[in-house]
Amino acid sequence: MTANLNAALNRKAITKEKECSIGKTEYCFNIKLIPTAFEDGLPGVTIILENITEQKRIENELRTSEQRYRLLLESISDGIYIVNRELRLVLVNNAGSRLLQMSKEELLGKKVTDLPQVIRETPFFRAFERVMETRKPDTVMGEHAYEDRRKGWYEVHIYPVPEGILGIVSDITERKKAEDELVLLSNAVKMSIDSIVITDLDTNILDVNEATLKMYGAGDKSELIGKNAFDLIAPEDHKKASAVLQELHDKGYRKFQEFKVVTRDGARKTIEMSTGIMKDDDGKP
């Protein structure tokens, strides 16, 4: 402080922030040292103390909030983009940079109209323009091919914000592949000439295909769903079916075994059946 006073006496204005404790309370002051001349002409210093404790508290809270916000932003696996009303990118997270295969330095400040043509020709880009104009949220999903021929499926949620628009881009490539595989599997099951029955672990029927309806003589799935699979098997084969079920639980599969089934009109048919355990994504049977 002495050096600052000497500087002020030498006609140099000084402004400093100083923290101090009064009792158990912490304070922060903005201290101004202003060179002053007394009436007799001797140099002096005017000292102004401004209590900025509350201001500093708010600044520290904002700084902490911003750090948390940045940490959260970069921990999100979705691409985040904010485009201002001049169509310039003002915020991009790491995931967003990776999705566009461009660095943040290349993206920030760039007009979206100056992005590579392969990006500007996507339905996502047109949705950005639409939301900017209408100020109404929108969601668009589609496939995008990169310059390196890599393809992916993306779901984009776009919202109007005071700065312009906010875009959240999710890579749904794996989900789309799973959905496509599920459709193929569903079609294969539906079109199979063999009877396919899906049950829970208590052998209650969850789903059947058209071939099962035809074999049993049912007109609709509702006639079978909810029944127990043992209701379709002839009573004399229940013991054999129980043994097969036990082996299925032990090994996870059971090769072909002959059974007699009783159709809706009481007719008996001999079938050859193989069984297996199905599991969901979490490995639960």
N, C-alpha and C positions, 0 to 999 in steps of 0.2 A: 504493500500500500504506500509505503514511503516513497518508492521510486515513481509511482503514479502521481503523487502529490508534487514531487519535484518537477515532473514533466509538465504538470498543469501550471506550476509557478513560472515555468519557462514558456508560458502561453501556448501550450498544447492541450487541446480538449481530449479528455479520456472518458470512455464508456466501458464499464466492466459489469459482469454478472458475478454475484457473490452469494454463496450459500452459508447460512449460519444457523445455530441452534439457540433458541430462547426457551429455557426450561427444557421440556421434553418435545417441543414443537420445532420442526424444521421450517425455515423460511428461505426464500430466494429473493434477492434484491437486484434491481438494475441501478447501478451507481454511476452517476455522471459527475465528472470533475471539470468544471468550467473556469477557465482563467478569468480573474476579476481584478480590477484596479480599485483600490480604496481611494477615499477623498483626498488623502495626502499624497496620492500617486504611487504608493507602495503596491507591489503585486500581491494578489491574494487568490483564493480558490473558493468558488461556490460549489458546495456538495449537495447534490439532489439524490435522494433515495426513493426509488419507486418499488413498491412491494409487488413482485410479479409471481408470487408463490402459486396462486391459483392458475395463472396462465401456464406456468411450467408444468403443473400437475396435468392440465389438459393436454399439453403438447406431448408429455411422456405417455399418457394413456393412448393418444392417437398414434404415436410411434409404435407402441406395443401392439395395438390393434392392427396396424398396417403390416407389421412383421407376421402376426398370426394369419392375416388375410393372405399374404404372399406365400406363406408356408402351406396353407390350405390349397391355394390356387395351384401350386406346383405339385401337390400330392394327388391331385385329381387326374385320373387316367384319360378323361375326356378332353378333347381340344377346346380351349376357351378363347374366343376372339371378341374384342370390342372394336367396332368401326364407328368413327365419328361422322358428323353430318357432311363433312367434306370427303367422305368415303376413304378416309385414311385409317389404317390399323393403329390403334393407340394402346392396345393390350393384347398380348399373346402369351399363353403359358407354354411350358416345355412340350407338353403333349401336342398342342396345336402346331408348334414348330415342326415336330417330327411328322405329323400327319401331312403337312404341306411340303415336307422335305426341303425346307428352307430355314436358315438360322433366324433367330429373333432380330439380329441386326439387319438382315435383309428385309424383314417383314415390317418392323415398327416404323411408322411414318410413311410407308408405301401406300399408294392408292390401290384399292382392290381392283380398279380398272387397269392397273399396270401389272397385275399378276400374270403369270404365264397363261397362254390361251387354253391349255389343258385344264386349268382351274376355272377360268371364266366361262367355259362352255358347259359347266355342270349345272344340274337343276338346283344345286345348293346356292350357287352364285345368283341365279335368277330369283330365288326365294329371299336372299339378302336384299336385293333391290326392291322386291315387292313389300317387304316389311318396312323398309326405310320410307317408302312412299305412303303406305296405308296406315302405319303405326299400329298394326294388328299382329299378334303373335302367329307364328306358323311353324309347322313341322313337315319336313320332307325327308324321304328315304330313297336311296338309290345306289347304283353301282358307280364306282369311279375307277378309271384306269390311269395310272401314272405314266410318266414319260419312260420309265424303266420297264413298262409293260406289266407291272404289278397291279393287281386288281383287288378291290375291296368293296364291301358294302357298308354304308354309313347312314346314320340317322341324325338329322340336324334339327335342333330346337332353336328357334330364332325369336327374340323378344325385343320390343322397343325399349330403350333406356334413354335417360336425359341426354347422354353424350351422343347417341345415335342408335346403334343396335348391338345386341349381345347374341353371339352364336355359340351354342354348345354342341360339339360334334362327337358322337359316339361311334367307335368302330364296332360294327355288329357283324363282321365277316364270319366269325365262328358261329354266332347264333343263326345266321342265315344259312350256313352250310348244314347245321344241325336240323333246321326247319326243312330244308330241301331233302335231306336224307330221310327225315320223318315222313315227308310226303311220299317219297319213293317206296319206303317200307310199307306205309299204309296202303298204297296202290297195289303193292306186291301181295300183301295179305288179302286185300279185297278181291283180287283177281285170281288168287290161287285156287286150283281145282281140289286141293286137299283141305280138309277141315282144320281150322285153327281156332283154338279156344284159349283165352287168357283168363287166369283166375288169381285170386289173392292166395296167401299162404294157407288159408283155411279151405281152399278149393271152391270158394264162392266165385261164380262166373262174373267177370268184369266186362268181357267183350268176346264177340264171335264174328267170323266172316260169313259171306254168303254161302260158301260150300257147307258150313255147319248147319245153317238154316235148312238147306236143301236135304242134307242127310237126315236131320231130325224131323223134317216135315213141318217146320215152323214158318209162319208167314212174316214174322217180324222179330228183331233182336230182343224186344221187350219180353218175349215169351221165354227167353233163356237167361238173360242177364238178371243176376240176383239169385238164381237157382244154384244148388250145389252140384258140382261136376259129377258127384257120385249118383245123383238122381238120373243121369243119362246112362249109367253103366248098369248092366244086368246084375241083379242081387247076387247071383252065384259067383260073380267076378269081383265082388267088393273086397274080399280078402286079398286077392291077387293085386287089386288096385292099391290097397293099403301098403303092401310090401313095396310096390313100385314107388309110392309116395315117400316111404322111409328112405329108400335108396336115393331118391331124388334129393332129399334134404341132406343126406350124407355126402353125396358125390357132386351134386349140382346138375346132374343130367341122368337120363336113363334112355338106353337104346330101345329099339322097336320091341313092342310087346303086344300080343293079340288080346283083344277084349270083345265082349259082346255088348252092344248098346241097344237100348230100348227106345224106339222112336215114339212120336206123339200118338200115333194110332196103334201102339202096342207091338209093332213088328220088331223083330230082332235082326240086327246086322252085325257081322263080324268085321272089326276094324283092326288095323295095325297102327299103333300109336308110339311116338317118341315124345319125351318130356324134357324140359330144361328150365332152369331158374333164370328169370329175367331180373336185372338190377337197374336202379335208377342211377343218376349221375353221382350220387353220394354213396353208391355201393350197397344200398338197401334193397333186399329182395322183395 
